[in-house]
């Protein structure tokens, strides 16, 4: 048995005496202590130095530690390369936070109460180029999150684009009203035919019938669009709400100006419903959304989701106005789930999406415009392919994305997208599955998302680069028509 020697200070408290104390008696200035002694056998060994903290340290490395030496050595130079490559980003973020550039910029562009201001936007997408713009914002008009936003964009997919958005915020409690109006000229829109066919490298020499042929070749066209959208959003809980939207859409089309890939030189546009006469229709849609997405940890950046679900479904009808023959219904949905693998620094995201139109018997019955067919491709849906690369009566998409933190203010991600465009679901087994993959880098602070750079590839050899200022799985409303 081991014995221990301990010294225990004991506070001695004496009862006050009734008789007075004479001045000649000594007075103790501090309480006395008592010592408790436990005998230790003289032959007992002294505790080891590495046992003082209660943690035993092995004298020799374990087998697993020896096994990690070689991988660490092999990964030293790749790790060093990544570290050196990240230094400019690390330095930029340091300057951003050290000099509080966001607050300085906000001070210069917003009023003192932060309710009114203007700020710039920018982005880059392969196939379109650079885009710049500006936003004029007036928020919290009555103190309940109301806002008026005016926007303008130039470059990229736009020759010009202007719009206005009005939202009531929480002025009416769980019911929100929104109105949005925009005018856009898109002179370089992509068209690759209708269907899931393989792309040709050169024109065939004759015009392709897009209503009957699956022949695919890159072409461009111009679209002028006027959109007027009104929405009522009712929140049942913080996660569950429904949106009822109505949109009046006015669109006209023409060949792409000054383009070698003009659609009128490659496709028989008279066979594209709506191309010659334009499209004027009314669309009404209801969407139900459950959204519990959130950061997985309060210590991780609050700009990226790391846990939770997004489940939403929509259904709508379209009716043409005047000479527009549009008459069809649409439906679809999306599921996202975020798996927190390690305290908000490792996240696996899975997504499945379906978007479809119905009520038509084929491509040539003339009740749906080519511009209203669901599409895949671009910087968010089936990444690695050009925007609008695939369009048909139904599109399906599945995504797996893994994201990890590489430093306090930056994270990397890699992804795989698989999708199909189908004329009918029975064709799914016979149509090829399209695969896009790639990686990206996201830069952010604790509460501000700064930028995302993404490089994507397709299985057929397409390469796309995008630079945007919003997360890949952001909180934007349903993509597509609006």
C-alpha positions in Angstrom: 0.0 0.0 0.0 1.3 3.5 -0.9 1.1 6.2 1.7 0.9 9.9 0.9 2.2 12.9 2.8 -0.2 15.8 2.7 -0.2 19.2 4.4 -3.7 20.5 5.1 -4.1 24.0 6.4 -6.8 24.2 9.0 -8.4 27.5 10.1 -8.6 27.7 13.9 -11.6 29.6 15.1 -11.7 30.3 18.9 -14.8 31.4 20.7 -14.7 35.0 22.1 -13.9 35.1 25.7 -16.1 36.8 28.2 -13.2 38.2 30.3 -11.2 41.1 28.9 -7.8 40.4 27.4 -4.9 42.1 29.1 -2.7 44.4 27.0 0.4 42.5 28.0 -0.8 39.2 26.3 0.5 38.6 22.9 -2.0 38.9 20.0 -1.9 36.5 17.0 -2.1 38.5 13.7 -3.0 35.4 11.5 -4.9 32.2 12.2 -2.7 29.2 13.1 -2.6 26.1 10.9 -2.6 22.4 11.7 -0.7 19.8 9.7 -2.1 16.4 8.9 0.6 13.8 8.4 0.3 10.5 6.6 3.2 8.2 6.8 4.9 7.0 3.6 7.0 3.8 3.7 10.7 4.6 3.1 10.9 2.1 0.2 7.9 3.6 -1.7 9.0 4.8 -5.2 8.5 8.5 -6.1 5.9 9.3 -8.7 7.2 9.7 -12.3 7.5 13.2 -13.7 5.1 12.4 -16.6 2.5 11.2 -14.1 2.2 14.5 -12.3 -0.6 15.6 -14.6 -2.4 12.3 -14.5 -1.5 11.5 -18.1 1.0 8.7 -18.9 3.3 9.5 -21.7 4.7 6.6 -23.6 8.5 6.3 -23.7 8.4 4.8 -27.2 6.2 5.8 -30.2 3.4 3.4 -30.9 3.0 1.4 -34.1 0.3 3.8 -35.4 2.5 6.8 -34.8 5.3 5.2 -36.7 2.9 4.4 -39.6 1.9 8.1 -39.8 5.5 9.3 -40.3 5.7 8.3 -44.0 2.3 9.9 -45.1 3.2 13.1 -43.2 6.5 13.2 -45.0 4.9 12.6 -48.4 2.2 15.2 -47.8 4.7 17.8 -46.5 5.3 19.5 -49.9 1.7 19.5 -51.1 0.7 20.9 -47.7 3.4 23.5 -48.0 2.2 24.4 -51.5 -1.3 24.9 -50.3 -0.1 26.9 -47.4 1.9 29.2 -49.6 -0.9 29.5 -52.1 -3.3 30.5 -49.3 -1.1 33.3 -48.0 -2.4 36.0 -50.3 -6.0 35.1 -49.3 -5.0 34.9 -45.6 -3.3 38.3 -46.0 -6.3 39.8 -47.7 -8.7 38.6 -45.0 -6.3 39.9 -42.3 -6.4 43.3 -43.9 -10.2 43.1 -44.3 -10.6 42.4 -40.6 -7.7 44.4 -39.2 -8.9 47.6 -40.8 -12.6 46.7 -40.6 -13.2 47.4 -44.3 -16.8 46.3 -44.3 -17.7 48.9 -41.6 -15.6 51.5 -43.5 -17.3 50.7 -46.7 -20.8 50.7 -45.1 -20.0 54.1 -43.5 -19.1 55.5 -46.9 -22.1 54.1 -48.8 -24.9 54.0 -46.1 -26.5 56.5 -43.9 -25.6 56.5 -40.2 -28.7 54.4 -39.2 -27.7 51.8 -42.0 -31.2 52.1 -43.5 -30.4 53.6 -46.8 -27.4 53.0 -49.0 -25.9 51.8 -52.3 -23.4 49.0 -52.9 -21.8 47.4 -56.0 -22.0 43.8 -57.3 -19.8 41.8 -59.6 -19.3 38.3 -61.0 -17.8 36.2 -63.8 -19.2 33.2 -65.6 -17.6 31.2 -68.4 -19.5 31.7 -71.7 -20.7 35.2 -70.6 -17.8 37.1 -69.1 -17.7 39.7 -66.4 -20.8 41.3 -64.9 -21.0 44.5 -62.8 -24.0 46.1 -61.2 -25.3 48.2 -58.3 -28.0 47.9 -55.7 -29.9 50.8 -54.0 -31.4 49.7 -50.7 -33.9 51.3 -48.3 -34.7 49.0 -45.4 -36.5 49.0 -42.1 -38.8 51.8 -43.4 -41.2 51.3 -40.5 -38.9 49.3 -38.3 -40.2 45.8 -39.3 -37.7 44.7 -41.9 -39.5 46.3 -44.9 -37.3 47.0 -47.9 -37.2 48.6 -51.3 -34.4 47.5 -53.5 -33.5 49.0 -57.0 -31.0 47.1 -59.1 -29.0 47.5 -62.3 -26.6 45.1 -64.1 -24.4 45.4 -67.1 -22.2 42.8 -68.8 -22.1 39.0 -68.5 -25.5 37.6 -69.7 -27.0 41.1 -69.8 -26.7 43.9 -72.3 -28.6 45.7 -69.5 -31.0 44.8 -66.7 -32.9 47.0 -64.3 -35.4 46.1 -61.7 -37.2 46.9 -58.4 -38.2 44.8 -55.5 -40.6 45.7 -52.6 -41.0 43.5 -49.5 -43.1 44.2 -46.4 -40.9 42.2 -44.0 -42.6 41.5 -40.7 -45.0 44.4 -40.9 -48.0 42.1 -41.1 -46.6 39.4 -38.8 -46.3 35.9 -40.4 -47.7 37.2 -43.7 -45.3 38.9 -46.1 -46.1 40.6 -49.4 -43.5 41.0 -52.2 -43.6 42.6 -55.6 -40.8 42.5 -58.2 -40.6 44.1 -61.7 -37.7 43.9 -64.1 -36.6 44.7 -67.7 -33.8 42.7 -69.2 -32.0 42.4 -72.5 -30.0 39.1 -72.8 -28.1 39.2 -76.1 -26.1 36.0 -75.7 -28.5 33.3 -74.4 -27.5 29.7 -75.1 -29.5 27.2 -77.1 -28.4 23.6 -77.7 -31.6 22.1 -79.0 -34.2 20.2 -77.1 -33.3 16.9 -75.4 -30.3 15.1 -74.0 -28.3 14.5 -77.2 -24.5 14.7 -77.7 -23.1 18.0 -79.0 -21.8 18.4 -82.5 -18.5 20.2 -83.1 -19.5 21.8 -86.4 -22.8 22.8 -88.2 -24.5 20.2 -90.4 -24.8 22.6 -93.4 -28.6 22.6 -93.2 -31.1 24.0 -90.6 -31.9 21.6 -87.7 -35.5 21.0 -86.8 -35.5 21.3 -83.0 -39.0 20.0 -82.6 -38.1 16.6 -84.2 -34.3 16.1 -84.1 -32.1 15.5 -81.1 -29.2 17.1 -82.9 -27.3 19.4 -80.6 -25.0 22.3 -81.6 -24.2 25.4 -79.7 -26.1 28.5 -80.8 -27.0 31.9 -79.4 -30.1 34.1 -79.4 -31.3 37.4 -77.9 -34.1 37.6 -75.4 -35.9 40.8 -74.2 -37.9 40.1 -71.1 -40.3 42.0 -68.9 -41.3 40.3 -65.6 -43.9 41.4 -63.1 -44.2 39.1 -60.1 -46.4 39.4 -57.0 -46.0 37.0 -54.0 -47.7 36.2 -50.7 -45.6 34.3 -48.2 -47.3 32.8 -45.1 -45.0 31.5 -42.3 -46.6 28.7 -40.1 -43.4 28.3 -38.1 -39.8 29.5 -38.4 -39.1 26.6 -40.7 -42.4 26.0 -42.6 -44.0 28.4 -44.9 -45.9 28.6 -48.2 -45.5 31.0 -51.1 -48.2 31.9 -53.6 -46.9 33.7 -56.7 -48.3 35.2 -59.8 -46.2 36.4 -62.8 -47.0 38.3 -66.0 -44.3 37.4 -68.5 -43.6 39.4 -71.7 -40.7 38.1 -73.9 -39.5 38.5 -77.4 -36.7 36.8 -79.3 -34.3 37.4 -82.1 -31.0 36.1 -83.5 -27.9 36.9 -81.6 -26.4 40.2 -82.9 -22.8 39.9 -84.3 -22.5 36.3 -83.4 -20.9 33.5 -85.4 -23.2 31.0 -83.6 -26.5 32.8 -84.4 -29.4 30.5 -83.8 -31.1 31.5 -87.1 -28.1 30.1 -89.0 -28.2 26.7 -87.2 -31.8 25.9 -86.3 -35.2 26.3 -88.0 -36.6 28.8 -85.5 -40.1 28.6 -87.0 -40.2 25.2 -85.3 -39.5 26.8 -81.9 -42.8 27.7 -80.2 -42.8 31.3 -79.3 -39.6 32.4 -81.1 -41.2 34.3 -84.0 -44.2 35.8 -82.2 -42.9 36.2 -78.7 -44.4 34.9 -75.4 -47.0 36.7 -73.3 -48.4 34.5 -70.5 -49.6 34.5 -66.9 -48.1 32.0 -64.5 -49.5 31.1 -61.1 -47.6 28.9 -58.7 -47.8 27.7 -55.1 -44.7 26.4 -53.2 -44.5 24.8 -49.8 -41.1 25.0 -48.1 -39.6 23.4 -45.0 -36.2 25.0 -44.3 -34.2 24.1 -41.2 -30.8 24.8 -42.7 -28.4 26.5 -40.2 -24.7 26.7 -39.3 -23.6 23.5 -37.4 -21.6 25.4 -34.7 -21.6 28.8 -33.3 -17.8 28.7 -33.6 -17.9 28.1 -37.4 -18.7 30.8 -39.9 -22.4 31.8 -39.8 -22.6 32.4 -43.5 -22.6 28.7 -44.5 -25.1 26.1 -43.6 -23.8 22.9 -42.0 -26.8 21.1 -40.7 -30.5 20.8 -41.4 -33.0 20.1 -44.2 -34.5 21.9 -47.1 -37.7 20.2 -48.5 -39.9 22.0 -51.0 -42.4 21.3 -53.7 -44.2 23.5 -56.2 -47.1 23.3 -58.6 -48.4 25.8 -61.1 -50.3 26.5 -64.3 -49.6 28.8 -67.3 -52.1 30.4 -69.7 -51.2 32.4 -72.7 -52.6 35.9 -73.4 -53.6 37.3 -76.8 -52.0 35.1 -79.4 -49.7 33.2 -77.1 -50.9 29.5 -77.2 -49.2 28.5 -73.9 -51.4 26.1 -71.9 -49.7 23.7 -69.5 -49.0 22.9 -65.9 -45.7 22.6 -64.0 -44.5 20.8 -60.9 -41.4 19.8 -59.1 -39.5 19.8 -55.9 -36.1 19.7 -54.1 -34.6 18.0 -51.1 -31.3 19.1 -49.5 -29.7 17.6 -46.3 -26.6 18.8 -44.6 -24.5 16.2 -42.6 -22.3 17.8 -40.0 -19.3 15.5 -39.9 -17.1 17.4 -37.4 -18.2 20.4 -35.4 -19.1 22.5 -38.4 -15.8 22.2 -40.1 -16.6 19.2 -42.3 -20.0 19.1 -44.1 -21.5 16.6 -46.6 -24.5 18.0 -48.6 -26.8 15.8 -50.6 -29.4 17.3 -53.0 -32.1 15.9 -55.3 -34.2 18.0 -57.6 -37.0 17.5 -60.2 -38.6 20.2 -62.4 -41.2 19.3 -65.1 -44.0 20.5 -67.2 -47.1 18.5 -68.3 -50.2 18.7 -70.3 -48.5 18.4 -73.7 -48.4 15.4 -76.0 -45.1 16.2 -77.7 -42.7 18.8 -78.7 -44.8 20.0 -81.7 -48.2 20.5 -80.2 -47.5 24.2 -79.7 -48.7 24.7 -76.2 -45.3 25.4 -74.5 -42.6 27.8 -75.5 -39.1 26.6 -75.8 -38.0 29.2 -73.3 -40.3 27.7 -70.6 -38.9 24.2 -70.8 -36.9 23.2 -67.6 -33.2 23.5 -68.1 -29.9 22.2 -66.6 -26.4 23.7 -66.8 -24.6 26.7 -65.4 -22.9 27.6 -62.1 -25.5 26.0 -59.8 -27.4 23.1 -61.5 -25.4 20.5 -63.3 -22.2 22.4 -62.9 -19.5 21.8 -65.6 -22.0 22.3 -68.5 -22.9 25.6 -70.1 -26.0 27.5 -69.0 -29.1 26.0 -70.7 -27.1 23.1 -72.1 -30.0 20.7 -71.6 -33.7 21.5 -71.8 -36.8 19.3 -72.1 -40.2 18.6 -70.5 -38.5 17.2 -67.4 -35.1 17.6 -65.8 -33.7 15.6 -62.8 -30.6 16.4 -60.8 -28.7 14.9 -57.9 -25.7 16.5 -56.1 -23.1 15.4 -53.5 -20.8 18.1 -52.2 -18.2 17.9 -49.5 -16.9 21.0 -47.8 -14.1 21.5 -45.3 -12.4 24.4 -43.5 -8.9 25.1 -44.6 -8.3 28.1 -42.4 -10.4 30.3 -40.2 -11.8 32.4 -43.0 -11.8 30.1 -46.0 -13.2 26.7 -46.9 -12.8 24.4 -49.9 -15.4 22.1 -51.5 -15.6 19.4 -54.1 -18.7 18.2 -55.8 -20.3 15.8 -58.2 -23.6 16.6 -60.1 -25.5 14.0 -62.2 -28.6 14.9 -64.2 -30.8 14.1 -67.2 -33.2 16.0 -69.5 -36.2 13.8 -70.5 -39.2 14.1 -72.9 -40.9 11.4 -70.7 -39.9 9.5 -67.6 -39.9 6.2 -69.5 -36.8 7.4 -71.4 -34.7 7.6 -68.3 -33.2 4.1 -68.7 -32.2 4.8 -72.3 -30.9 8.3 -72.0 -27.3 8.9 -70.9 -26.7 10.4 -67.5 -24.7 13.6 -67.6 -22.0 14.1 -65.0 -20.3 17.3 -63.9 -17.7 17.6 -61.2 -15.2 20.1 -59.8 -14.0 22.0 -56.8 -14.1 25.5 -55.4 -12.9 27.9 -52.7 -15.1 30.0 -50.5 -13.8 33.1 -48.6 -15.7 34.5 -45.7 -15.4 36.0 -42.3 -17.4 35.0 -39.3 -20.6 36.8 -40.4 -19.8 38.0 -44.0 -19.6 35.9 -47.2 -17.0 37.4 -49.5 -16.6 35.3 -52.6 -16.7 31.9 -54.2 -14.4 30.7 -57.0 -15.4 27.5 -58.7 -13.8 25.4 -61.4 -16.1 22.7 -62.9 -15.8 20.0 -65.6 -18.1 17.8 -67.5 -17.6 14.2 -68.5 -17.7 15.4 -72.2 -14.8 17.7 -71.6 -16.5 21.1 -70.9 -14.7 23.4 -68.5 -16.4 26.3 -66.7 -15.1 28.9 -64.2 -17.3 31.0 -62.0 -16.6 33.8 -59.6 -19.7 34.8 -57.6 -20.4 36.5 -54.3 -23.0 34.1 -52.8 -22.8 30.5 -51.5 -23.5 27.6 -53.8 -26.5 26.5 -51.7 -27.8 29.9 -50.9 -31.2 31.0 -49.8 -32.4 32.2 -53.1 -36.0 31.6 -54.2 -36.7 28.8 -56.7 -34.6 29.1 -59.8 -36.1 29.1 -63.3 -39.1 31.1 -64.3 -38.6 34.2 -62.1 
